[in-house]
């Protein structure tokens, strides 16, 4: 494990020379603040009553020589917390980043049936269409304790992109293989989706996604239950506000969970 960390440090060292050369030609960019205030409403399927919640998101981004991405989230009656963060830079085509939201496994919309390997803080290296993320168990106490390693490679086919990925857990020795496809343009609609295979569970999960204008719909299942969830959400922008309404239907329990919301971005 320590050898792996040392090899990543070596990558940082090799790119430091190129970084020094770039600083002479680039002007630093100041931080940008953006955010969103949202009010979301969901229906309790047991009581049929609707409940609401107010949420706040603040994003601080700074780019150019280095990249800093800080995403804060809060709710009515609670403190504003740092939800995700990442710091890094791109030098001579090599991207380096450290943060807690750097997993490279392909995702979808509902993701109820896809295997989702946990990755906390991680060190990520990307070169072109290839990326590797090294997850750390607890970097505040031991930066040599590696929890898992993820790798992904994306092939751009012009009209769509295909991603192959894998996660290996060093503690459980379990491997999760993933594949994703995005951007299939059919003119009136765009298709995409993802699939995962968990070797320990011997389980295949999949999800297909279709987007038509402001409507995004999905369906998913696995190798033992072909169709488990069907969901969708429609988003409409009007006068600076984003209105959304959607629902998720669980085929097995026959439960329909509707939702609606309004948000304002700044």
TORKOL-4160 file (C-alpha; in steps of 0.2 Angstrom, whole numbers, padded with zeros to 4 digits, m for minus):
266
<pt num="1" X="0000" Y="0000" Z="0000"/>
<pt num="2" X="0014" Y="0012" Z="0004"/>
<pt num="3" X="0022" Y="0009" Z="m0012"/>
<pt num="4" X="0006" Y="0014" Z="m0021"/>
<pt num="5" X="0006" Y="0030" Z="m0012"/>
<pt num="6" X="0024" Y="0033" Z="m0016"/>
<pt num="7" X="0021" Y="0030" Z="m0034"/>
<pt num="8" X="0007" Y="0043" Z="m0034"/>
<pt num="9" X="0018" Y="0056" Z="m0025"/>
<pt num="10" X="0031" Y="0053" Z="m0039"/>
<pt num="11" X="0017" Y="0058" Z="m0052"/>
<pt num="12" X="0015" Y="0074" Z="m0043"/>
<pt num="13" X="0034" Y="0077" Z="m0043"/>
<pt num="14" X="0035" Y="0073" Z="m0062"/>
<pt num="15" X="0022" Y="0086" Z="m0066"/>
<pt num="16" X="0028" Y="0100" Z="m0055"/>
<pt num="17" X="0041" Y="0105" Z="m0068"/>
<pt num="18" X="0027" Y="0107" Z="m0081"/>
<pt num="19" X="0016" Y="0117" Z="m0068"/>
<pt num="20" X="0030" Y="0129" Z="m0065"/>
<pt num="21" X="0031" Y="0132" Z="m0084"/>
<pt num="22" X="0013" Y="0135" Z="m0085"/>
<pt num="23" X="0012" Y="0148" Z="m0071"/>
<pt num="24" X="0022" Y="0160" Z="m0081"/>
<pt num="25" X="0008" Y="0160" Z="m0095"/>
<pt num="26" X="m0008" Y="0159" Z="m0085"/>
<pt num="27" X="m0017" Y="0172" Z="m0075"/>
<pt num="28" X="m0026" Y="0165" Z="m0059"/>
<pt num="29" X="m0045" Y="0165" Z="m0059"/>
<pt num="30" X="m0054" Y="0172" Z="m0044"/>
<pt num="31" X="m0067" Y="0161" Z="m0035"/>
<pt num="32" X="m0085" Y="0160" Z="m0041"/>
<pt num="33" X="m0100" Y="0158" Z="m0030"/>
<pt num="34" X="m0115" Y="0150" Z="m0036"/>
<pt num="35" X="m0130" Y="0141" Z="m0027"/>
<pt num="36" X="m0148" Y="0136" Z="m0026"/>
<pt num="37" X="m0162" Y="0138" Z="m0015"/>
<pt num="38" X="m0175" Y="0124" Z="m0016"/>
<pt num="39" X="m0192" Y="0118" Z="m0009"/>
<pt num="40" X="m0196" Y="0100" Z="m0011"/>
<pt num="41" X="m0212" Y="0091" Z="m0008"/>
<pt num="42" X="m0214" Y="0072" Z="m0006"/>
<pt num="43" X="m0229" Y="0061" Z="m0002"/>
<pt num="44" X="m0229" Y="0049" Z="0012"/>
<pt num="45" X="m0236" Y="0033" Z="0004"/>
<pt num="46" X="m0243" Y="0027" Z="0021"/>
<pt num="47" X="m0253" Y="0043" Z="0026"/>
<pt num="48" X="m0255" Y="0051" Z="0008"/>
<pt num="49" X="m0250" Y="0067" Z="0016"/>
<pt num="50" X="m0237" Y="0079" Z="0008"/>
<pt num="51" X="m0223" Y="0086" Z="0017"/>
<pt num="52" X="m0210" Y="0099" Z="0012"/>
<pt num="53" X="m0192" Y="0104" Z="0015"/>
<pt num="54" X="m0182" Y="0119" Z="0011"/>
<pt num="55" X="m0164" Y="0116" Z="0006"/>
<pt num="56" X="m0149" Y="0127" Z="0002"/>
<pt num="57" X="m0134" Y="0123" Z="m0009"/>
<pt num="58" X="m0118" Y="0134" Z="m0011"/>
<pt num="59" X="m0104" Y="0130" Z="m0022"/>
<pt num="60" X="m0087" Y="0139" Z="m0022"/>
<pt num="61" X="m0076" Y="0136" Z="m0037"/>
<pt num="62" X="m0059" Y="0143" Z="m0042"/>
<pt num="63" X="m0050" Y="0137" Z="m0057"/>
<pt num="64" X="m0035" Y="0141" Z="m0068"/>
<pt num="65" X="m0018" Y="0136" Z="m0060"/>
<pt num="66" X="m0027" Y="0126" Z="m0047"/>
<pt num="67" X="m0045" Y="0120" Z="m0045"/>
<pt num="68" X="m0055" Y="0121" Z="m0029"/>
<pt num="69" X="m0072" Y="0115" Z="m0028"/>
<pt num="70" X="m0082" Y="0117" Z="m0011"/>
<pt num="71" X="m0100" Y="0111" Z="m0011"/>
<pt num="72" X="m0110" Y="0116" Z="0005"/>
<pt num="73" X="m0128" Y="0110" Z="0009"/>
<pt num="74" X="m0140" Y="0115" Z="0022"/>
<pt num="75" X="m0158" Y="0113" Z="0027"/>
<pt num="76" X="m0171" Y="0124" Z="0037"/>
<pt num="77" X="m0166" Y="0122" Z="0055"/>
<pt num="78" X="m0149" Y="0115" Z="0052"/>
<pt num="79" X="m0131" Y="0121" Z="0050"/>
<pt num="80" X="m0123" Y="0123" Z="0033"/>
<pt num="81" X="m0111" Y="0109" Z="0031"/>
<pt num="82" X="m0097" Y="0105" Z="0018"/>
<pt num="83" X="m0105" Y="0091" Z="0008"/>
<pt num="84" X="m0091" Y="0087" Z="m0005"/>
<pt num="85" X="m0074" Y="0095" Z="m0009"/>
<pt num="86" X="m0060" Y="0093" Z="m0021"/>
<pt num="87" X="m0044" Y="0102" Z="m0024"/>
<pt num="88" X="m0032" Y="0099" Z="m0039"/>
<pt num="89" X="m0024" Y="0105" Z="m0055"/>
<pt num="90" X="m0021" Y="0100" Z="m0073"/>
<pt num="91" X="m0004" Y="0101" Z="m0080"/>
<pt num="92" X="0002" Y="0095" Z="m0097"/>
<pt num="93" X="m0013" Y="0085" Z="m0099"/>
<pt num="94" X="m0012" Y="0076" Z="m0082"/>
<pt num="95" X="m0026" Y="0079" Z="m0070"/>
<pt num="96" X="m0022" Y="0078" Z="m0051"/>
<pt num="97" X="m0036" Y="0079" Z="m0038"/>
<pt num="98" X="m0039" Y="0075" Z="m0020"/>
<pt num="99" X="m0056" Y="0075" Z="m0012"/>
<pt num="100" X="m0071" Y="0065" Z="m0006"/>
<pt num="101" X="m0082" Y="0064" Z="m0022"/>
<pt num="102" X="m0070" Y="0057" Z="m0035"/>
<pt num="103" X="m0076" Y="0040" Z="m0038"/>
<pt num="104" X="m0076" Y="0035" Z="m0057"/>
<pt num="105" X="m0089" Y="0021" Z="m0057"/>
<pt num="106" X="m0103" Y="0025" Z="m0070"/>
<pt num="107" X="m0120" Y="0031" Z="m0063"/>
<pt num="108" X="m0137" Y="0034" Z="m0069"/>
<pt num="109" X="m0153" Y="0042" Z="m0062"/>
<pt num="110" X="m0162" Y="0031" Z="m0049"/>
<pt num="111" X="m0147" Y="0019" Z="m0046"/>
<pt num="112" X="m0158" Y="0008" Z="m0035"/>
<pt num="113" X="m0151" Y="m0008" Z="m0042"/>
<pt num="114" X="m0133" Y="m0003" Z="m0047"/>
<pt num="115" X="m0119" Y="m0009" Z="m0036"/>
<pt num="116" X="m0111" Y="0007" Z="m0028"/>
<pt num="117" X="m0094" Y="0004" Z="m0020"/>
<pt num="118" X="m0090" Y="0016" Z="m0006"/>
<pt num="119" X="m0076" Y="0028" Z="m0009"/>
<pt num="120" X="m0072" Y="0041" Z="0004"/>
<pt num="121" X="m0058" Y="0053" Z="0002"/>
<pt num="122" X="m0047" Y="0049" Z="m0013"/>
<pt num="123" X="m0032" Y="0054" Z="m0024"/>
<pt num="124" X="m0037" Y="0054" Z="m0042"/>
<pt num="125" X="m0026" Y="0054" Z="m0057"/>
<pt num="126" X="m0033" Y="0057" Z="m0075"/>
<pt num="127" X="m0024" Y="0056" Z="m0092"/>
<pt num="128" X="m0034" Y="0059" Z="m0107"/>
<pt num="129" X="m0049" Y="0047" Z="m0106"/>
<pt num="130" X="m0042" Y="0036" Z="m0093"/>
<pt num="131" X="m0044" Y="0040" Z="m0074"/>
<pt num="132" X="m0038" Y="0031" Z="m0058"/>
<pt num="133" X="m0045" Y="0035" Z="m0040"/>
<pt num="134" X="m0036" Y="0028" Z="m0025"/>
<pt num="135" X="m0048" Y="0028" Z="m0010"/>
<pt num="136" X="m0041" Y="0031" Z="0008"/>
<pt num="137" X="m0049" Y="0023" Z="0023"/>
<pt num="138" X="m0046" Y="0038" Z="0035"/>
<pt num="139" X="m0033" Y="0050" Z="0028"/>
<pt num="140" X="m0033" Y="0060" Z="0044"/>
<pt num="141" X="m0025" Y="0046" Z="0053"/>
<pt num="142" X="m0015" Y="0036" Z="0040"/>
<pt num="143" X="m0013" Y="0041" Z="0022"/>
<pt num="144" X="m0005" Y="0024" Z="0018"/>
<pt num="145" X="m0021" Y="0014" Z="0022"/>
<pt num="146" X="m0029" Y="0012" Z="0005"/>
<pt num="147" X="m0047" Y="0005" Z="0005"/>
<pt num="148" X="m0051" Y="0003" Z="m0013"/>
<pt num="149" X="m0045" Y="0007" Z="m0031"/>
<pt num="150" X="m0056" Y="0012" Z="m0045"/>
<pt num="151" X="m0051" Y="0014" Z="m0063"/>
<pt num="152" X="m0061" Y="0020" Z="m0079"/>
<pt num="153" X="m0058" Y="0022" Z="m0097"/>
<pt num="154" X="m0070" Y="0032" Z="m0109"/>
<pt num="155" X="m0071" Y="0029" Z="m0127"/>
<pt num="156" X="m0079" Y="0044" Z="m0137"/>
<pt num="157" X="m0088" Y="0037" Z="m0152"/>
<pt num="158" X="m0093" Y="0054" Z="m0158"/>
<pt num="159" X="m0112" Y="0051" Z="m0157"/>
<pt num="160" X="m0111" Y="0043" Z="m0140"/>
<pt num="161" X="m0098" Y="0038" Z="m0127"/>
<pt num="162" X="m0094" Y="0021" Z="m0118"/>
<pt num="163" X="m0086" Y="0020" Z="m0101"/>
<pt num="164" X="m0078" Y="0004" Z="m0094"/>
<pt num="165" X="m0074" Y="0004" Z="m0075"/>
<pt num="166" X="m0069" Y="m0007" Z="m0061"/>
<pt num="167" X="m0068" Y="m0006" Z="m0042"/>
<pt num="168" X="m0057" Y="m0017" Z="m0031"/>
<pt num="169" X="m0059" Y="m0017" Z="m0012"/>
<pt num="170" X="m0042" Y="m0021" Z="m0004"/>
<pt num="171" X="m0051" Y="m0027" Z="0013"/>
<pt num="172" X="m0065" Y="m0038" Z="0006"/>
<pt num="173" X="m0055" Y="m0042" Z="m0010"/>
<pt num="174" X="m0072" Y="m0039" Z="m0019"/>
<pt num="175" X="m0072" Y="m0033" Z="m0037"/>
<pt num="176" X="m0086" Y="m0023" Z="m0045"/>
<pt num="177" X="m0086" Y="m0021" Z="m0064"/>
<pt num="178" X="m0096" Y="m0007" Z="m0072"/>
<pt num="179" X="m0100" Y="0000" Z="m0089"/>
<pt num="180" X="m0110" Y="0015" Z="m0095"/>
<pt num="181" X="m0116" Y="0023" Z="m0111"/>
<pt num="182" X="m0122" Y="0041" Z="m0113"/>
<pt num="183" X="m0127" Y="0053" Z="m0127"/>
<pt num="184" X="m0135" Y="0041" Z="m0139"/>
<pt num="185" X="m0145" Y="0054" Z="m0149"/>
<pt num="186" X="m0161" Y="0048" Z="m0158"/>
<pt num="187" X="m0166" Y="0066" Z="m0163"/>
<pt num="188" X="m0182" Y="0067" Z="m0152"/>
<pt num="189" X="m0174" Y="0058" Z="m0137"/>
<pt num="190" X="m0157" Y="0054" Z="m0130"/>
<pt num="191" X="m0153" Y="0037" Z="m0122"/>
<pt num="192" X="m0140" Y="0031" Z="m0109"/>
<pt num="193" X="m0138" Y="0019" Z="m0095"/>
<pt num="194" X="m0126" Y="0009" Z="m0084"/>
<pt num="195" X="m0123" Y="m0009" Z="m0079"/>
<pt num="196" X="m0113" Y="m0016" Z="m0064"/>
<pt num="197" X="m0108" Y="m0034" Z="m0059"/>
<pt num="198" X="m0103" Y="m0038" Z="m0041"/>
<pt num="199" X="m0092" Y="m0053" Z="m0041"/>
<pt num="200" X="m0095" Y="m0057" Z="m0023"/>
<pt num="201" X="m0114" Y="m0056" Z="m0024"/>
<pt num="202" X="m0114" Y="m0063" Z="m0042"/>
<pt num="203" X="m0127" Y="m0050" Z="m0046"/>
<pt num="204" X="m0129" Y="m0040" Z="m0062"/>
<pt num="205" X="m0138" Y="m0023" Z="m0060"/>
<pt num="206" X="m0144" Y="m0012" Z="m0074"/>
<pt num="207" X="m0153" Y="0004" Z="m0078"/>
<pt num="208" X="m0159" Y="0013" Z="m0094"/>
<pt num="209" X="m0162" Y="0031" Z="m0095"/>
<pt num="210" X="m0171" Y="0041" Z="m0109"/>
<pt num="211" X="m0172" Y="0060" Z="m0110"/>
<pt num="212" X="m0185" Y="0070" Z="m0120"/>
<pt num="213" X="m0184" Y="0088" Z="m0118"/>
<pt num="214" X="m0187" Y="0092" Z="m0100"/>
<pt num="215" X="m0192" Y="0074" Z="m0096"/>
<pt num="216" X="m0180" Y="0061" Z="m0089"/>
<pt num="217" X="m0186" Y="0044" Z="m0086"/>
<pt num="218" X="m0178" Y="0028" Z="m0081"/>
<pt num="219" X="m0181" Y="0009" Z="m0077"/>
<pt num="220" X="m0170" Y="m0003" Z="m0068"/>
<pt num="221" X="m0168" Y="m0021" Z="m0062"/>
<pt num="222" X="m0156" Y="m0035" Z="m0059"/>
<pt num="223" X="m0153" Y="m0053" Z="m0065"/>
<pt num="224" X="m0165" Y="m0060" Z="m0053"/>
<pt num="225" X="m0179" Y="m0047" Z="m0055"/>
<pt num="226" X="m0179" Y="m0039" Z="m0072"/>
<pt num="227" X="m0190" Y="m0024" Z="m0069"/>
<pt num="228" X="m0190" Y="m0016" Z="m0051"/>
<pt num="229" X="m0192" Y="0002" Z="m0052"/>
<pt num="230" X="m0199" Y="0015" Z="m0065"/>
<pt num="231" X="m0196" Y="0033" Z="m0062"/>
<pt num="232" X="m0196" Y="0050" Z="m0071"/>
<pt num="233" X="m0195" Y="0069" Z="m0068"/>
<pt num="234" X="m0201" Y="0083" Z="m0078"/>
<pt num="235" X="m0192" Y="0100" Z="m0076"/>
<pt num="236" X="m0198" Y="0117" Z="m0083"/>
<pt num="237" X="m0190" Y="0134" Z="m0082"/>
<pt num="238" X="m0200" Y="0149" Z="m0080"/>
<pt num="239" X="m0196" Y="0167" Z="m0075"/>
<pt num="240" X="m0179" Y="0162" Z="m0067"/>
<pt num="241" X="m0187" Y="0147" Z="m0057"/>
<pt num="242" X="m0185" Y="0129" Z="m0060"/>
<pt num="243" X="m0201" Y="0118" Z="m0057"/>
<pt num="244" X="m0200" Y="0100" Z="m0056"/>
<pt num="245" X="m0212" Y="0085" Z="m0054"/>
<pt num="246" X="m0209" Y="0067" Z="m0054"/>
<pt num="247" X="m0213" Y="0050" Z="m0047"/>
<pt num="248" X="m0205" Y="0033" Z="m0044"/>
<pt num="249" X="m0215" Y="0017" Z="m0045"/>
<pt num="250" X="m0209" Y="0001" Z="m0036"/>
<pt num="251" X="m0215" Y="m0013" Z="m0047"/>
<pt num="252" X="m0213" Y="m0026" Z="m0033"/>
<pt num="253" X="m0222" Y="m0017" Z="m0019"/>
<pt num="254" X="m0233" Y="m0008" Z="m0031"/>
<pt num="255" X="m0230" Y="0009" Z="m0022"/>
<pt num="256" X="m0230" Y="0025" Z="m0031"/>
<pt num="257" X="m0220" Y="0039" Z="m0023"/>
<pt num="258" X="m0223" Y="0056" Z="m0031"/>
<pt num="259" X="m0213" Y="0072" Z="m0028"/>
<pt num="260" X="m0213" Y="0090" Z="m0034"/>
<pt num="261" X="m0202" Y="0105" Z="m0031"/>
<pt num="262" X="m0197" Y="0123" Z="m0035"/>
<pt num="263" X="m0179" Y="0130" Z="m0035"/>
<pt num="264" X="m0170" Y="0146" Z="m0038"/>
<pt num="265" X="m0152" Y="0147" Z="m0044"/>
<pt num="266" X="m0140" Y="0161" Z="m0042"/>
